[in-house]
Amino acid sequence: MKKFSFVAVVVMVAVVVLVASEAQMAEAVTCSPTELSPCLSAITSGSPPSATCCSKLKEQKPCLCGYLKNPNLKQYVNSPNAKKVISSCGVPYPQC
């Protein structure tokens, strides 16, 4: 009977680990600068960001350092208007 209980505990722990890893995978974001297209007008014109822009920006927050390291994107993410948009949306500017 002890052996059965030990096996049951091991199986339960394995299930918990699998469920936890699935939850982390579901939270992973795909970094795609095109996801920030709703922010384009706010960044280029300095107008206030839309709710959609802020939502996408918060979604893409883990990707901002990668965008800053990309020479083709850095100028946009590092621009004064982009910094205003990031701040207006309540997203901390990345410290890379």
N, C-alpha and C positions, 0 to 999 in steps of 0.2 A: 504494500500500500504506500510506503514511503517513496518508493521508486516512481509510482504513478504521480504522486503529488509533485515531486521534483520535475518530472517531465512536463506536467501541466504548467508549472511556474515558468519554466524555460520557454515553452510555447507562447505563453501570455506576454513575456518580456519581448520576444521576437516580434509579436504582433504590434506591440506598442512602438517599438523601434521603427517598424515599417510604416506605420501610420504617421509617425512624427516626420520621417524623411519624406513621405508623400506630401505632407503639408508644407514643408520647406520648398519642395520643388514647385508646388503650385504658386508660391509667392515669388518665384524668380521672375525677373522682368527681362524682356528682350530689348536690348539697347538698339534703338532705331531713331536717329535724329528726325526722321520724317514724322514721328509721333508728336513732335513739338511744333508741327505746322500751324496749329491754332494760335501759337504765340508769335508767329511771324509779324503780323501787323503791329503788335505791341512793341516788339523789339525794334522794328524798323522805323516806326513813327513816334514811339514814346507814349502811345496811348495806354490807358489802363488795361491790364490783361483781363480776358474773359474768364468765366468760371471753368470753361472747358480747357483753356490754356493752363490754368493753375492745377487742375486735375491731372492733366498730362505731365506737367512739370513735376508734380509730386510723385507720379508714377515712374518717371525717368530719372529721379534724383540719384539713384545708385550709378547712373551712367554718366553723370556730369563730368567727373574727373577724366573719364575716357574721351569725352568730347573735347575737353580742354587740352588733352595731349595730342589730339588730331589737328595738324596744321591747317586743314581745310575748314575746321569747325571752330577753332579757338577764337578767331576774331569775332564770331557771333556770340559765343557764350561769355566772352570776356568784355564785351562792349558795355558802355555805361547804361544803355537802355536795357540790355539783358540783365544786368545786375539789379536794375530797378524792378524789372518784372519778377525776377527770382525773389527779391525782398518783398514785393507786394503780395506774392503768393504765399509768403510765410515759409519759404524753403531756405534753409541756411546756405550761403554761398560755399561751395566745396573747398575744403582745405586739402589740396592734393600734394 
